[in-house]
Amino acid sequence: MSEEDSELERLKAKRLAEMQKNISTKQNVEPTPDAEKEKVTENPRDSLIKILGFRGLEVLQNAESQFPNETKMIIEKLSELIKTGEINESIDGGKLLTLFRSVGINVRMATKINVEQDGKFVSLTDKLSNQPSDDGDE
């Protein structure tokens, strides 16, 4: 009987080890759905901002202030494309501005022209206002 008892104890120990292993793997699998839920609840605007390049945020902010409803729809669509992997490159300000204009949203951007004067860059309006007028010599 002692052989049967030892055999039974080994089987019980083996089964207990398998059950503990199954429990530990289930605990490791459970946190991943939580991580997926966090990704799903991420704000579409935040996911878009992550891939914006040079002056992209500036264009986005101008578009949001000038066309809030239309921009919100475009942000949601771009976010979907980012999540599906169809957009996997950085979007700079020029590309974003072209996108808005191609769908009929003419986002106005502040334009500043700098010119060189005496080794310094000054705005064009400052340069033109500092020019001496030649009208008084006649």
HULIN-V603110 format. One record per backbone hydrogen bond with DSSP energy under -0.5 kcal/mol. CO is the residue of the C=O (numbers start at 0). NH is the residue of the N-H. If there is no record, write none. Layout:
# HULIN-V603110
co:nh
CO:NH
CO:NH
This chain:
# HULIN-V603110
co:nh
0:4
1:5
2:6
3:7
4:8
5:9
6:10
7:11
8:12
9:13
10:14
11:15
12:16
13:17
14:18
15:19
16:20
17:21
18:22
19:23
20:24
21:25
22:26
23:27
24:28
25:29
26:30
28:31
28:32
29:32
29:33
30:34
31:35
32:36
33:37
34:38
35:39
36:40
38:41
42:46
43:47
44:48
45:49
46:50
47:50
47:51
48:51
50:90
52:55
52:56
53:92
54:58
55:59
56:60
57:61
58:62
59:63
60:64
61:65
62:66
66:70
67:71
68:72
69:73
70:74
71:75
72:76
73:77
74:78
75:79
76:80
77:81
78:82
79:83
80:84
80:85
80:86
81:84
85:87
89:91
90:52
91:95
92:96
93:97
94:98
95:99
96:100
97:101
98:102
99:104
100:103
103:105
104:106
111:113
112:123
114:121
116:119
119:116
119:121
121:114
122:126
123:127
124:128
125:129
126:130
133:136
134:137
